[in-house]
Amino acid sequence: MAEKTVEKQLTDLLASRAVALESDLERWLLEPDTPPQLAEAMRYCVMCGGKRMRPVLVSMTNAAVGGNLDDELVARAGVAIELVHSYSLVHDDLPAMDNDVLRRGLPTAHVKFGQAMAILTGDALLTRAFGVLSETHDLRSAALVAELAKGAGPAGMVAGQVADMGLAEVPAALAGIEYIHERKTAALIRTAARMGAICGRADDEQLEAISEYGFNLGMAFQVVDDLLDITGSAETTGKSCGQDARGDKLSIAAQLGVDKARSLGKELSDRAVAAVAALGPAADELRQLARLLAERTY
């Protein structure tokens, strides 16, 4: 039997935990009385595929710290992080931002529905995420709301986008690129990891290990994304490639070169793996995820 490709291994790993997410998204995405046109746009932006890596990470870290796999709050946290991620993609693709026309192999939201509806759809997804987390009597939900707000907010993902758009000063050269990636990408991935651990009632040492893992995983993920923007194609990645160069964006791959960037991605993945060493076999999926994400070609 032929050995599985990295892409197939990664797809299988994510799919093993993402199956339930689709029904959870169907259950919690829309509120009653959402206007049909807005509902259509929200569904288009959320239910059209994607790796679902962030919500799967919530589930994996919950399991790694000994959490209950059937915990409804884990499902709600996974939905919330996916809605925030989807909102960020909708807004990033807008003409005022990256001005992209292709996402997950389909026309971006502003191409499909117009700019006004795209903006409002992103707004709806962001606010709905916090609704999903708060519509429960579970006392852990407050900590999850605070965690998500921190990772996605003005000192996290939004700060990264502001810097990436050249709207805030950043350090020169590689330090500036790292400043952007730490916030725009790694912050939300670390948040997903921490949310799962919080659901699993992680102790301080476990939460610190998961935080370190999530940060390095997020940085490795972005390095590979930078590489794919140079070496990939729209057919394999599902989005336009060469955007960084055309938009004169700061990129680790452009700064270091392809070979050094690839080595850095591997190093960051190794750091992620090392961070969860103390969690033992319970973190095997986390280690596998880190290695596969660093080797992916899509």
C-alpha positions in Angstrom: 0.0 0.0 0.0 1.3 3.4 -1.0 2.4 5.7 1.9 0.0 8.5 2.6 1.0 12.0 1.5 1.5 14.7 4.1 -1.7 16.3 2.8 -3.7 13.1 3.2 -2.4 12.5 6.7 -3.3 16.1 7.7 -6.7 15.8 6.2 -7.4 12.5 8.0 -6.1 13.9 11.3 -8.3 17.0 11.1 -11.3 15.1 9.8 -11.3 12.7 12.6 -12.2 15.5 15.0 -14.0 17.9 12.6 -17.0 15.8 11.7 -19.0 16.9 14.7 -18.1 20.5 14.1 -20.2 20.7 10.9 -23.4 19.8 12.8 -22.4 22.2 15.6 -22.0 25.0 13.1 -25.4 24.2 11.6 -26.9 24.3 15.1 -25.4 27.6 16.3 -24.4 29.7 13.3 -27.7 31.5 12.8 -30.0 33.2 15.3 -33.8 33.1 14.7 -35.0 36.0 12.5 -31.7 36.5 10.8 -32.5 38.2 7.4 -32.4 35.5 4.7 -29.9 37.4 2.6 -27.5 37.8 5.6 -28.1 34.1 6.6 -27.1 33.1 3.0 -23.9 35.1 3.2 -23.0 33.8 6.6 -23.5 30.2 5.6 -21.5 30.8 2.4 -18.5 32.1 4.4 -18.5 29.5 7.1 -19.9 26.3 5.5 -17.8 26.3 2.3 -14.9 24.2 3.6 -11.6 25.0 5.0 -9.2 22.9 7.2 -11.1 23.6 10.4 -7.7 23.5 12.1 -8.6 26.0 14.9 -11.7 24.2 16.2 -9.9 20.9 15.9 -7.1 22.4 18.0 -9.7 23.2 20.7 -10.7 19.6 20.8 -7.2 18.3 20.8 -5.9 20.5 23.6 -9.0 19.7 25.7 -8.2 16.0 25.3 -4.5 16.5 26.0 -5.2 17.9 29.4 -7.7 15.2 30.3 -10.9 17.0 29.4 -14.3 15.5 28.7 -14.7 14.9 24.9 -18.5 15.1 25.2 -18.4 18.5 26.9 -20.8 20.9 25.1 -18.6 23.9 26.0 -15.8 22.4 23.9 -18.2 22.3 20.9 -19.3 25.9 21.6 -15.6 27.0 21.8 -14.8 25.3 18.5 -17.7 27.0 16.8 -16.8 30.3 18.3 -13.2 30.2 17.1 -14.2 29.1 13.6 -16.7 32.0 13.4 -14.0 34.5 14.4 -11.6 33.0 11.9 -14.2 33.2 9.2 -15.0 36.8 10.0 -11.3 37.7 9.8 -11.0 36.1 6.3 -14.1 38.0 5.0 -12.6 41.3 6.2 -9.0 40.5 5.1 -10.2 39.8 1.6 -12.0 43.2 1.2 -10.7 45.7 -1.4 -9.6 48.0 1.4 -7.5 45.2 2.9 -5.9 42.5 0.7 -8.3 42.9 -2.2 -8.5 39.2 -2.9 -11.0 37.5 -5.1 -10.6 33.8 -4.3 -10.9 32.0 -0.9 -11.2 28.2 -0.4 -11.5 27.9 -4.2 -14.6 30.1 -4.4 -15.3 33.8 -5.0 -14.6 35.9 -1.9 -17.6 37.3 0.0 -17.3 40.8 -1.4 -17.2 39.4 -4.9 -20.2 37.2 -4.3 -22.4 39.5 -2.2 -20.9 43.0 -2.6 -18.7 45.0 -0.2 -21.5 46.2 2.1 -22.9 42.7 2.7 -19.4 41.3 3.2 -18.6 43.8 5.9 -21.9 43.2 7.6 -21.4 39.4 7.3 -18.0 39.7 9.0 -19.6 41.8 11.8 -22.4 39.2 12.2 -19.9 36.3 12.4 -17.8 38.1 15.0 -20.6 39.0 17.3 -22.3 35.6 16.9 -19.2 33.9 18.1 -19.5 35.6 21.5 -23.2 34.8 21.6 -22.4 31.1 21.1 -20.0 31.1 24.0 -22.3 33.0 26.4 -25.6 31.2 25.7 -24.8 28.7 28.5 -24.8 28.6 32.3 -21.4 27.0 32.4 -19.2 29.3 34.5 -16.1 28.5 32.3 -17.8 30.5 29.5 -16.7 33.8 31.0 -13.0 32.8 30.8 -13.5 31.6 27.2 -15.1 34.9 26.2 -12.2 36.8 27.8 -9.7 34.5 26.1 -11.3 34.9 22.6 -11.6 38.7 23.0 -7.9 39.0 23.9 -6.7 36.8 21.0 -8.9 38.4 18.4 -8.9 42.0 19.6 -6.9 45.2 19.5 -3.8 43.7 21.1 -4.1 40.4 19.1 -5.4 39.6 15.6 -6.7 43.1 14.9 -3.3 44.6 15.9 -1.6 42.3 13.5 -3.8 43.3 10.7 -3.3 47.0 11.5 0.4 46.5 11.3 0.2 44.4 8.2 -1.6 47.2 6.5 1.1 49.6 7.3 -1.2 51.5 9.7 1.1 51.2 12.7 4.9 51.3 13.1 6.7 48.0 13.6 10.4 47.1 14.0 12.5 46.9 10.9 13.2 43.7 8.9 12.5 40.3 10.4 11.5 41.7 13.8 8.7 43.6 12.2 7.5 40.6 10.3 7.5 38.5 13.5 5.6 41.3 15.2 2.8 41.1 12.6 2.7 37.3 12.5 2.7 36.9 16.3 -0.5 38.9 16.4 -2.3 38.4 13.1 -1.9 34.6 13.0 -0.3 33.1 16.1 -2.5 35.0 18.6 -5.7 33.3 17.5 -4.1 29.9 17.1 -2.7 30.1 20.6 -6.2 31.3 21.7 -7.8 28.1 20.2 -5.3 26.0 22.0 -5.8 27.8 25.3 -9.6 27.6 25.0 -9.5 23.9 24.7 -7.3 23.6 27.7 -9.6 25.9 29.7 -12.5 23.7 28.8 -10.5 20.8 30.1 -9.8 22.6 33.4 -6.0 22.6 32.8 -3.7 23.4 35.7 -1.2 26.3 35.4 1.6 24.1 34.1 -0.6 22.4 31.5 -2.0 25.8 30.4 1.5 27.3 30.0 2.6 24.3 28.0 -0.4 24.5 25.7 0.1 28.3 25.3 3.8 27.7 24.2 2.6 25.0 21.9 -0.1 27.2 20.3 2.2 30.2 19.8 4.9 28.2 18.1 2.3 26.2 16.0 0.8 29.5 14.9 4.2 31.0 13.9 5.1 27.8 12.0 1.7 27.9 10.3 2.3 31.4 9.1 5.9 30.7 7.8 4.5 27.9 5.7 1.7 30.1 4.4 4.4 32.6 3.4 6.2 29.9 1.6 3.0 28.7 -0.2 2.3 32.3 -1.4 5.6 32.0 -3.3 5.6 28.3 -4.3 2.0 27.3 -4.3 -0.8 27.8 -6.8 -4.5 28.7 -6.6 -5.4 25.2 -7.7 -3.7 23.6 -4.6 -4.2 26.3 -2.0 -7.7 27.4 -2.9 -6.7 31.1 -2.8 -4.7 33.6 -4.9 -0.9 33.2 -4.6 1.7 35.9 -5.0 -0.5 38.3 -3.1 2.4 39.3 -0.7 4.7 40.3 -3.5 2.0 42.1 -5.5 0.9 44.0 -2.3 4.4 44.7 -1.2 3.6 42.8 2.1 6.2 41.8 4.7 6.9 38.1 4.4 9.3 35.8 6.2 9.9 33.8 3.1 10.8 36.9 1.1 13.0 38.2 3.9 14.9 35.0 4.5 14.6 33.1 1.2 12.7 29.9 0.6 15.3 27.5 2.1 15.9 29.4 5.3 12.2 30.0 5.8 11.5 26.3 5.4 14.1 25.6 8.1 12.5 28.2 10.4 9.1 26.5 9.9 10.6 23.2 10.9 12.3 24.8 13.9 9.1 26.4 15.1 7.3 23.1 14.7 9.9 21.3 16.8 9.5 23.9 19.5 5.7 23.3 19.5 6.4 19.5 19.9 8.8 20.1 22.7 6.4 22.4 24.6 4.0 19.5 25.2 6.5 16.8 26.1 5.3 16.7 29.7 1.8 15.9 28.6 2.9 12.5 27.4 0.9 10.3 25.1 -2.2 12.4 25.6 -0.6 15.1 23.4 0.3 12.7 20.5 -2.2 14.3 18.2 -0.8 17.7 19.0 2.7 16.6 18.1 1.4 15.0 14.8 -0.5 18.2 13.9 2.6 20.4 14.4 4.8 18.2 12.2 2.2 17.8 9.4 1.4 21.5 9.3 5.1 22.3 8.9 5.4 19.9 6.0 2.1 20.8 4.1 2.1 22.0 0.5 -1.4 23.5 0.4 
